[in-house]
Amino acid sequence: MKKLFVFDLDNTLRSTNLKTILPNARKLILEIAQHPDYVLALATGRGLAKLDVINDLSNLFKYKILVNGAVILEDDHVIRDYPIDPLLVDEIIKSANNKHISVGIVGIEKEVVTVIDQNIKAAFNNFIDRKPIEEPNFHLNNKVYQMWVYHKDETEIEKEIIAKYDLDIFHWHDGGFDMVSKGVSKANALLQLKSKYKDYQVIALGDGHNDLDMIGLADIGIIMENSRWIEAAKGKYQLIGPNVDSDELYDFLKNNKII
């Protein structure tokens, strides 16, 4: 059977706790990539600037769904490109500056922040491998595909964003969320791939808030055991995969006759 595999990266293929792709996860990607009837795709909230964590595995993914679906690469050529309206980006950043709130800005090859403050330092210390630099005017000369906020007043900031701006929001952990253009998502990116592979069985795996609708579109949707969104994902997935830190995903897919 022909199959399209779509993997989330962080806490699905790559352990955030251990800061690596573990041996059996690597083995899984290598085996899928070598199968003549399988197509391999990566779906991540990261941009190219932070894909160095997959190192030598990068060229094995025919498709890369980046920055939550704002960009799709096919064999490293852009086939989907949905940046946020520059006027909207500028308005949000000016408003955030007036309130002394730092904003993360994600371009295709670079990620920056408007100000490195205590909230941003906390995000770096706990969750981010490569620290963006402070570059408050980056958005004036570059396409912005995603913005993010990490702040103790996350809930109030989110409410204001939803009320004032036509954006979609994806949460990554307590205190942090991403903002993308309305309609941009991993799920909508997957729809584009499904239209190219109509006779393929789709297997989608993920753990995050931004993965739930993508998992729901798959013929076999797999939510990872380590996900904090398992309750919210009810009705969308068919299987619960092993905790990423156990490095048992290869055996799990073998035992369930998916590979």
Beta strands, then each sheet from edge to edge (+ up, - down):
strand 1: 3-8
strand 2: 14-15
strand 3: 20-21
strand 4: 38-43
strand 5: 63-66
strand 6: 71-74
strand 7: 77-81
strand 8: 104-106
strand 9: 111-113
strand 10: 133-134
strand 11: 146-150
strand 12: 167-173
strand 13: 176-181
strand 14: 201-206
strand 15: 220-224
strand 16: 239-241
sheet 1: 7+ 6- 5+ 4+ 1+ 14+ 15+ 16+
sheet 2: 2+ 3-
sheet 3: 10+ 9+ 8- 11+ 13- 12+
end
